[in-house]
């Protein structure tokens, strides 16, 4: 813990000094708008979910986002949210979800298979009344995937110092469990991981490296 705090303080100081010297943001590599994210991802078919209000977009500090629901035709459902933040400033799902009435029961990290090697993401079990969800989420940008909010902050400062870039995205996958039984939770988790495996290789078009 002491090492983490020391590194964080050093990075914050260095980042503040360098940001004070920079005259403007670095150029961001070209990217596609998230509206072009495929509605067909493997066996999943998507549709638009409720659009964010102007106030929510301003609060979240996103310049582009996707908010969709995907179904597999066999009863499986996935809620997908991707928010692109040109200046960083993420709102962690760990803060937002409890505010909407969901209770965090379990949180850990899991590995998702990817073409260049497994990526580590957060896996959270949420409950509200008799409803249960499995949530996967991670932060992605500048060629890396980060699960930890702390390391996301540190890497964001490093990217700012190294290249002047501050852009990154939050990716969140929500898989509702059909019941409170352990088997339903396992199935929801399996579907979330499967969807993440299919989605991740597509994200480079929308989240610059």
C-alpha positions in Angstrom: 0.0 0.0 0.0 2.8 2.4 0.9 4.6 1.7 -2.4 1.3 2.3 -4.3 0.8 5.6 -2.6 4.4 6.7 -3.2 4.3 5.8 -6.9 0.9 7.6 -7.2 2.2 10.7 -5.6 5.4 10.8 -7.7 3.4 10.2 -10.9 0.9 12.9 -10.0 3.7 15.4 -9.3 5.6 14.6 -12.5 2.4 14.6 -14.5 1.4 18.0 -13.1 4.7 19.5 -13.9 4.8 18.2 -17.5 1.2 19.1 -18.2 2.0 22.7 -17.1 4.7 22.8 -19.7 2.7 21.4 -22.6 1.0 23.9 -24.9 -1.8 21.6 -26.1 -3.0 18.0 -26.6 -1.3 15.5 -28.9 -2.9 14.4 -32.0 -5.1 11.3 -31.6 -4.8 8.6 -34.2 -7.9 8.2 -36.5 -10.8 6.3 -35.1 -14.3 5.2 -36.2 -17.4 6.5 -34.5 -19.0 4.1 -32.1 -22.2 4.3 -34.1 -20.4 2.1 -36.6 -19.9 -0.7 -34.0 -21.5 -3.8 -35.6 -25.0 -4.8 -34.6 -24.1 -8.4 -35.4 -21.3 -9.8 -33.2 -21.0 -13.6 -33.6 -24.3 -15.1 -32.7 -25.4 -11.9 -31.0 -27.8 -9.3 -32.5 -27.9 -5.8 -31.2 -30.3 -2.9 -30.9 -29.9 0.6 -29.4 -30.7 1.0 -25.7 -31.9 4.3 -24.2 -29.8 7.3 -25.3 -27.9 9.2 -22.6 -29.2 12.7 -21.7 -27.2 15.7 -22.5 -26.6 16.2 -18.8 -25.3 12.6 -18.5 -23.0 13.0 -21.5 -21.6 16.2 -19.9 -21.2 14.6 -16.5 -19.5 11.5 -17.9 -17.2 13.7 -20.1 -17.7 11.4 -23.2 -17.4 12.6 -26.8 -18.7 9.4 -28.2 -20.5 6.3 -26.8 -22.5 3.2 -27.6 -25.3 1.9 -25.4 -26.9 -1.3 -26.7 -28.6 -4.5 -25.9 -27.5 -7.7 -27.6 -29.4 -11.0 -27.6 -28.4 -14.5 -28.9 -31.8 -15.9 -29.8 -31.6 -18.5 -27.0 -32.6 -16.3 -24.1 -29.2 -14.8 -23.5 -28.9 -11.0 -23.2 -26.0 -8.6 -22.9 -26.0 -4.9 -22.1 -23.0 -3.1 -23.7 -21.8 0.3 -22.8 -18.6 1.9 -24.3 -17.8 5.5 -23.5 -14.9 7.3 -25.2 -13.2 9.9 -23.1 -11.0 12.3 -25.0 -9.7 13.9 -21.8 -9.8 10.9 -19.4 -11.9 11.6 -16.3 -13.6 8.2 -15.9 -16.5 7.6 -13.5 -15.9 4.1 -12.1 -18.8 1.6 -12.4 -18.1 0.8 -8.7 -19.3 4.3 -7.9 -22.2 4.6 -10.4 -23.8 1.2 -10.0 -24.4 1.3 -6.2 -26.0 4.8 -6.8 -28.6 3.1 -9.0 -29.6 0.6 -6.3 -27.3 -2.3 -7.1 -25.2 -3.9 -4.3 -21.7 -5.2 -5.1 -21.5 -8.8 -3.8 -18.2 -10.0 -5.2 -15.4 -8.3 -7.2 -12.4 -9.9 -8.7 -10.4 -9.9 -11.9 -10.5 -12.5 -14.6 -8.6 -13.1 -17.9 -10.3 -12.9 -21.2 -8.7 -14.7 -24.2 -7.5 -12.3 -26.9 -5.5 -12.6 -30.1 -2.4 -11.0 -28.7 -2.7 -12.7 -25.3 -5.2 -12.7 -22.4 -6.4 -9.4 -21.1 -7.3 -8.8 -17.4 -10.7 -7.3 -16.7 -12.9 -6.7 -13.7 -15.7 -9.2 -12.9 -18.4 -7.9 -10.5 -21.5 -9.7 -9.1 -24.4 -7.2 -8.5 -27.7 -7.8 -6.8 -30.8 -5.6 -6.4 -33.8 -7.4 -4.8 -34.1 -10.7 -6.5 -32.2 -9.6 -9.6 -28.5 -10.6 -10.2 -26.0 -9.5 -12.8 -22.5 -10.4 -13.8 -20.6 -7.3 -15.0 -17.3 -7.2 -16.8 -15.5 -3.9 -17.3 -12.2 -2.5 -18.2 -10.4 0.7 -19.3 -8.7 0.7 -22.7 -6.6 3.2 -24.6 -3.1 3.9 -26.0 -2.6 0.2 -26.8 -3.4 -1.2 -23.4 -6.2 -2.7 -21.3 -6.3 -1.9 -17.6 -8.7 -3.3 -14.9 -7.5 -1.3 -11.9 -8.7 2.2 -11.4 -5.4 3.1 -9.7 -3.3 1.8 -12.5 -5.6 3.4 -15.1 -4.9 6.7 -13.4 -1.1 6.1 -13.4 -1.0 5.0 -17.0 -3.1 8.0 -18.0 -0.5 10.3 -16.4 2.3 8.3 -18.1 0.7 8.6 -21.5 0.2 12.4 -20.9 3.9 12.8 -20.1 5.1 10.5 -22.9 2.9 11.5 -25.8 0.6 14.2 -24.6 -2.5 11.9 -25.0 -5.3 11.7 -22.6 -7.9 9.7 -24.5 -9.2 6.3 -23.5 -12.5 4.4 -23.1 -14.5 2.5 -20.6 -16.0 -0.8 -21.8 -18.8 -2.4 -19.7 -20.6 -5.7 -20.4 -23.7 -6.6 -18.3 -25.1 -10.1 -18.3 -28.3 -10.7 -16.3 -28.6 -14.0 -14.4 -32.0 -15.8 -15.0 -32.3 -16.7 -11.3 -30.4 -16.5 -8.0 -29.1 -20.1 -8.4 -25.3 -20.5 -8.7 -25.8 -22.2 -12.0 -27.6 -19.1 -13.4 -24.7 -16.9 -12.3 -22.2 -19.2 -13.9 -24.1 -19.2 -17.2 -24.4 -15.4 -17.1 -20.7 -15.1 -16.5 -19.9 -17.5 -19.4 -22.0 -15.5 -21.8 -20.3 -12.3 -20.7 -16.9 -13.8 -21.3 -17.9 -15.2 -24.6 -19.3 -11.8 -25.7 -16.1 -10.0 -24.5 -14.0 -12.5 -26.6 -15.9 -11.6 -29.7 -16.1 -7.8 -29.0 -12.5 -7.1 -28.0 -10.8 -7.7 -31.4 -13.2 -5.1 -33.0 -12.4 -2.3 -30.5 -9.2 -1.1 -32.1 -11.3 0.5 -34.8 -13.0 2.7 -32.2 -10.4 3.1 -29.4 -7.1 4.3 -30.8 -3.8 2.6 -29.8 
